């Protein structure tokens, strides 16, 4: 059985597109292609070109496709939810207009994917990897986070044909 792998800009330390010390996106794409990867994630929104035509040309230049885009953000806050909806539209619009990773035989849902990760707050992150000590969300916040994940997943699938997947990030909400 073949298990294709892809990479993501986070492997180059890319976590916040506003960080002035990040490697140039062209370097990341060049090195990913040189390492033999055929697909890559978008990384944080704004790191790679956000215009679909520019992104498509850039990826083609390096013979890369997109496997996923990622939302790594606060999934609990009601006040922040409209920002997540707008971000989902931006990411999925690009994912649906750029070449996706090759289909994976036998899988019911094919790339591209929208990876949804709750941004671990500092209190929970202190206990990452020590589940018995980690604080939990209260029932109300947990339910709100689930509603947000379902809404973003539904939006991605129904409007763009992009399958959402959940990343169980260390220091996140669980």
Buried (B, 14 or more C-beta within 10 A) or exposed (E): EEEBEBBBBBBBEBEEBEEEEBEEBEEBBBBBBEEEBBBBBBBBBEBBBBEBEEBBEBBEEBEBBBBBBBBBBBBBBEEEBEEBEEBBBBBBBBBBBBBBBEEBEEEEEBBBBBBBBBBBBEEBBEBEEEEEEBEEBEEEBBEBBEEBBEBBBEBBBEEBBBBBEBBEBBBBBB
